[in-house]
Amino acid sequence: MSPSLSLPPDNKEPWSATDNRDSTQAIEARKSLTIWPLDESNTILLNEVAPRNYTNPTQPNDIYDLVAIGAGAGGLVSSKQSARRGAKSAMISDHLAGGDCLNVGCVPSKALIRCGRAAAEARRLSEFGVTVGASGGDQSVSVNFSKVMERMRQIRATIAPADGHEGTSATGAHVYQGRGKFIGPDTIQVSDGSVLKFKKAVIATGGRAALPDVEGLMKAPFTTNAELFNLETLPPRMVILGSGVVALEMAQTFAAFGSEVTVVQRASYLFQSKGGDAEASLAEVASVGAHSKSSRRVGFSSIGLSGNKSKGGGTVSGTWLLSLLIPPCA
């Protein structure tokens, strides 16, 4: 059964780009979806993965073979592939379709890493006998952080249709925008009142960054991966709490951009590689200018970080804190 569409909720207009940070749409995007600025690229993204004027199907199937709650990788793959194979499927999206990977994980992080690598390589050009600009002139490398972030948003917007509601609907799956809850052993209700009967359900709600319970954290200017990719100015000094893969990727990248980066970890070593080689990881982080400190207990002030280390004490100051102590679930 093909879904019939209801009127758009509250007759909302599509997302539109604006320079006015206090506009209704800009505030809605920032507070409800943690996305800013509302430029052309982010407008394209949101119109794909969280359209304001989206209309849910008003005539659900009598019973779905599969209903997925969540629109990240798990929900998208299960609902779309089921539909492609002839099953009656539906997906419920409560936030940003594409989940962690598209919006605050794989795609934006790798876009930044690519720029950081370019900056790091540019600083080594003389090793390869390459000179940029006039011979004997200033060979220093500068990074336009605003352009870096603009490029990241453009790449994310280009990829967004692959995870957007329209693309999922095109496979034959029904897409419901809202929050789903179980109201019976074979029944899910969407926040707009739609009731979906199912044979199988997939709970693919993913996870989110968890803030560590440390004294003074809320007084410090901090971010998690959920807000990191909205930054518009480069933090002069960044303290990264945690030493997992994502933390070290961002440490190296922001150091390459020119931030003074310090990684604070609870263990006496950085993340253990598959080969058990922790020393190589430490050397790689140091090679791009990031520093590492070990701390068992950490406390924060508004702009500083102090730690009681296993041997002595120490203080690290920064203008921004990136909390990646407990990484989000994929």
C-alpha positions as CSV (number, residue, x, y, z in Angstrom):
1,M,0.0,0.0,0.0
2,S,1.4,3.4,-1.0
3,P,1.3,5.9,1.9
4,S,-0.9,9.0,1.5
5,L,0.5,12.2,2.8
6,S,-1.0,14.4,5.4
7,L,-0.6,18.2,5.6
8,P,2.9,19.3,6.7
9,P,3.1,19.7,10.5
10,D,2.0,23.3,11.4
11,N,2.3,24.1,7.7
12,K,6.1,24.6,8.2
13,E,8.2,26.0,5.4
14,P,11.4,24.1,4.3
15,W,14.7,25.0,5.8
16,S,16.2,28.1,4.2
17,A,19.7,29.6,4.6
18,T,20.0,32.7,6.7
19,D,22.7,34.9,8.3
20,N,20.4,35.9,11.1
21,R,21.3,33.7,14.0
22,D,18.2,34.8,15.9
23,S,15.8,33.8,13.2
24,T,13.1,31.2,14.0
25,Q,14.7,28.6,11.8
26,A,18.3,29.2,13.0
27,I,17.2,28.9,16.7
28,E,15.2,25.7,15.9
29,A,18.1,24.1,14.1
30,R,20.5,25.0,16.9
31,K,18.4,24.0,19.8
32,S,16.4,21.1,18.4
33,L,19.0,19.5,16.1
34,T,22.3,20.9,17.3
35,I,23.2,22.2,13.8
36,W,24.6,25.6,13.1
37,P,25.3,27.9,11.2
38,L,22.2,27.7,9.0
39,D,24.2,28.3,5.8
40,E,23.4,26.9,2.3
41,S,25.2,23.5,3.0
42,N,23.5,22.9,6.4
43,T,20.1,23.9,4.8
44,I,20.6,21.2,2.1
45,L,21.6,18.7,4.9
46,L,18.5,19.5,7.0
47,N,16.1,19.4,4.1
48,E,17.3,15.9,3.4
49,V,17.6,14.4,6.9
50,A,15.2,16.4,9.0
51,P,12.9,18.3,6.7
52,R,10.6,20.8,8.5
53,N,7.8,20.3,6.0
54,Y,7.9,16.5,5.9
55,T,4.6,14.7,5.9
56,N,4.2,11.2,7.5
57,P,2.2,8.5,5.7
58,T,-1.4,8.6,6.9
59,Q,-2.3,5.1,5.9
60,P,0.3,2.7,7.4
61,N,0.3,-0.9,6.2
62,D,-2.0,-3.2,8.1
63,I,1.2,-4.9,9.3
64,Y,4.8,-4.3,8.5
65,D,7.3,-7.1,8.1
66,L,9.9,-4.8,9.8
67,V,9.8,-1.5,11.6
68,A,13.1,0.2,12.6
69,I,13.3,2.7,15.3
70,G,16.2,5.0,14.5
71,A,17.5,6.5,11.3
72,G,21.2,6.0,11.7
73,A,23.2,3.3,9.9
74,G,21.3,0.4,11.5
75,G,17.8,1.8,10.9
76,L,18.6,2.9,7.3
77,V,20.2,-0.4,6.2
78,S,17.6,-2.6,7.8
79,S,14.5,-0.7,6.5
80,K,15.9,0.0,3.0
81,Q,17.3,-3.4,2.4
82,S,14.1,-5.1,3.6
83,A,12.1,-3.0,1.2
84,R,14.4,-3.7,-1.7
85,R,13.8,-7.4,-1.1
86,G,10.1,-7.1,-1.2
87,A,9.3,-6.7,2.5
88,K,6.9,-4.1,3.9
89,S,9.2,-1.9,6.1
90,A,9.1,1.4,7.9
91,M,11.7,3.6,9.6
92,I,11.1,6.1,12.4
93,S,13.4,9.0,12.6
94,D,13.5,11.1,15.7
95,H,16.5,13.4,15.0
96,L,18.9,13.5,12.1
97,A,18.6,10.7,9.5
98,G,22.1,9.4,8.8
99,G,22.8,9.3,12.5
100,D,26.3,9.6,13.9
101,C,28.2,8.7,10.8
102,L,26.8,11.4,8.4
103,N,26.2,14.2,10.9
104,V,28.7,14.1,13.8
105,G,31.1,11.2,13.1
106,C,32.7,9.5,10.1
107,V,31.9,12.1,7.3
108,P,32.7,15.4,9.1
109,S,35.7,14.0,11.0
110,K,37.4,12.6,7.9
111,A,36.7,15.8,6.0
112,L,38.7,17.7,8.8
113,I,41.4,15.0,8.9
114,R,42.0,15.5,5.2
115,C,42.5,19.2,5.6
116,G,44.8,18.7,8.6
117,R,46.9,16.2,6.6
118,A,47.2,18.8,3.8
119,A,48.4,21.4,6.3
120,A,50.9,19.0,7.9
121,E,52.2,18.0,4.5
122,A,52.5,21.6,3.3
123,R,54.8,22.3,6.3
124,R,57.1,19.5,5.1
125,L,57.4,20.6,1.4
126,S,61.0,21.7,1.8
127,E,62.0,18.2,2.7
128,F,61.0,17.1,-0.8
129,G,62.7,20.1,-2.5
130,V,59.4,21.9,-3.1
131,T,59.1,25.6,-2.7
132,V,55.8,27.4,-2.9
133,G,55.9,31.1,-3.7
134,A,58.9,33.3,-4.3
135,S,62.3,31.7,-3.6
136,G,63.5,32.8,-0.2
137,G,60.2,34.3,0.7
138,D,57.9,33.5,3.6
139,Q,57.2,29.8,3.4
140,S,55.0,29.6,6.5
141,V,51.7,27.8,6.3
142,S,48.4,29.3,7.5
143,V,45.0,27.6,7.9
144,N,41.8,29.3,7.1
145,F,39.6,27.5,9.6
146,S,36.4,29.0,8.4
147,K,37.1,27.6,4.9
148,V,38.0,24.2,6.4
149,M,34.6,24.0,8.1
150,E,32.8,25.3,5.1
151,R,34.3,22.5,3.0
152,M,33.3,20.0,5.6
153,R,29.7,21.2,5.5
154,Q,29.6,21.1,1.7
155,I,30.9,17.5,1.7
156,R,28.3,16.5,4.3
157,A,25.5,18.1,2.3
158,T,26.6,16.4,-0.9
159,I,26.4,12.9,0.8
160,A,23.2,13.7,2.7
161,P,20.7,12.5,0.0
162,A,22.0,9.0,0.4
163,D,20.5,9.0,3.9
164,G,17.6,11.4,3.4
165,H,14.0,10.6,3.8
166,E,13.3,10.9,0.0
167,G,16.0,8.3,-0.8
168,T,14.7,5.9,1.8
169,S,11.1,6.3,0.6
170,A,12.2,5.6,-2.9
171,T,13.2,2.1,-1.9
172,G,9.6,1.4,-0.8
173,A,10.1,1.9,2.9
174,H,7.8,4.2,4.8
175,V,9.5,7.0,6.7
176,Y,7.9,8.4,9.8
177,Q,9.4,11.5,11.3
178,G,8.9,11.6,15.1
179,R,9.5,9.5,18.2
180,G,8.4,5.9,18.4
181,K,7.4,4.0,21.5
182,F,6.2,0.5,22.0
183,I,2.6,0.3,23.2
184,G,2.3,-3.5,22.8
185,P,4.3,-6.6,21.9
186,D,3.8,-6.0,18.2
187,T,2.8,-2.3,18.1
188,I,4.7,1.0,17.9
189,Q,3.1,4.4,18.1
190,V,4.8,7.4,16.5
191,S,4.6,10.8,18.2
192,D,2.1,12.1,15.6
193,G,-0.3,9.4,16.6
194,S,0.4,6.9,13.8
195,V,0.1,3.3,15.0
196,L,2.4,0.7,13.3
197,K,1.8,-3.1,13.6
198,F,4.9,-5.2,12.9
199,K,6.2,-8.8,12.7
200,K,9.8,-7.8,13.6
201,A,11.2,-4.6,15.1
202,V,14.7,-3.3,15.0
203,I,15.8,-1.0,17.8
204,A,18.6,1.1,16.2
205,T,18.6,4.2,18.4
206,G,22.4,4.3,18.6
207,G,24.0,6.3,21.4
208,R,25.3,9.8,22.3
209,A,28.3,11.2,24.0
210,A,28.2,10.8,27.7
211,L,29.7,13.5,29.9
212,P,32.1,12.3,32.6
213,D,31.2,13.2,36.1
214,V,34.1,15.5,37.0
215,E,34.0,18.5,39.1
216,G,33.6,21.9,37.4
217,L,33.0,20.5,33.9
218,M,29.9,22.6,33.4
219,K,31.8,25.8,34.1
220,A,34.3,25.2,31.3
221,P,33.6,26.0,27.6
222,F,33.4,22.4,26.3
223,T,32.0,20.4,23.5
224,T,31.5,16.7,22.5
225,N,31.4,15.3,19.1
226,A,27.8,16.4,18.8
227,E,28.8,20.1,18.7
228,L,32.4,19.9,17.6
229,F,31.6,20.2,13.9
230,N,29.7,23.4,14.4
231,L,32.8,25.3,15.5
232,E,33.4,28.5,13.4
233,T,36.6,29.7,15.0
234,L,39.8,27.7,15.7
235,P,40.4,27.4,19.5
236,P,43.9,28.7,20.3
237,R,44.3,26.1,23.0
238,M,42.3,22.9,23.1
239,V,42.3,20.3,25.9
240,I,41.0,16.9,24.9
241,L,39.7,14.6,27.7
242,G,40.1,11.0,26.5
243,S,42.6,9.2,24.4
244,G,40.5,6.9,22.2
245,V,40.7,6.7,18.4
246,V,38.4,9.7,17.8
247,A,40.1,11.8,20.5
248,L,43.5,11.2,19.0
249,E,42.3,11.9,15.5
250,M,40.9,15.3,16.5
251,A,44.1,16.0,18.6
252,Q,46.3,15.5,15.6
253,T,43.9,17.4,13.3
254,F,43.5,20.5,15.4
255,A,47.2,20.6,16.2
256,A,47.8,20.6,12.4
257,F,45.4,23.5,12.1
258,G,47.4,25.4,14.6
259,S,45.7,24.8,18.0
260,E,47.9,24.1,21.0
261,V,46.4,20.7,21.9
262,T,46.8,18.7,25.1
263,V,45.4,15.2,25.5
264,V,44.5,14.2,29.0
265,Q,44.0,10.4,29.6
266,R,43.3,8.3,32.7
267,A,45.6,5.5,31.8
268,S,49.4,5.8,31.6
269,Y,49.3,5.0,27.9
270,L,47.2,6.0,24.9
271,F,44.8,3.6,23.3
272,Q,46.0,0.1,22.7
273,S,46.4,-0.7,19.0
274,K,45.4,-4.1,17.6
275,G,49.1,-5.0,17.6
276,G,49.5,-4.0,21.2
277,D,51.8,-1.1,20.3
278,A,51.0,1.9,22.5
279,E,54.4,3.7,22.1
280,A,53.8,4.2,18.4
281,S,50.5,5.9,19.0
282,L,52.2,8.3,21.5
283,A,54.9,9.1,19.0
284,E,52.5,9.8,16.3
285,V,50.5,12.3,18.4
286,A,53.6,14.1,19.5
287,S,54.8,14.3,15.9
288,V,52.1,16.8,15.0
289,G,52.5,19.0,18.1
290,A,49.9,17.5,20.4
291,H,50.9,16.9,24.0
292,S,49.8,14.1,26.3
293,K,49.3,14.0,30.1
294,S,48.2,11.2,32.3
295,S,45.7,11.9,35.1
296,R,43.7,9.8,37.4
297,R,41.5,12.6,38.8
298,V,40.5,15.7,36.9
299,G,38.8,18.9,37.9
300,F,37.9,22.0,35.8
301,S,37.7,25.7,36.2
302,S,36.2,28.1,33.7
303,I,39.3,28.1,31.5
304,G,41.7,25.7,33.2
305,L,42.1,22.1,33.9
306,S,44.0,20.6,36.9
307,G,44.8,17.0,37.5
308,N,46.1,14.9,40.3
309,K,48.5,12.7,38.4
310,S,49.9,9.4,39.5
311,K,53.2,11.1,40.0
312,G,52.8,14.6,41.3
313,G,50.3,17.2,40.1
314,G,49.8,19.3,37.1
315,T,47.8,22.1,35.5
316,V,46.8,22.5,31.9
317,S,45.2,25.7,30.6
318,G,43.0,25.9,27.5
319,T,40.4,28.0,25.8
320,W,38.2,25.0,24.8
321,L,37.6,21.5,26.1
322,L,36.7,18.5,23.9
323,S,35.2,15.8,26.0
324,L,35.8,12.4,24.4
325,L,36.5,10.4,27.5
326,I,33.5,8.1,26.9
327,P,33.0,7.8,23.1
328,P,29.5,7.6,21.7
329,C,28.2,4.3,20.5
330,A,28.3,3.7,16.8
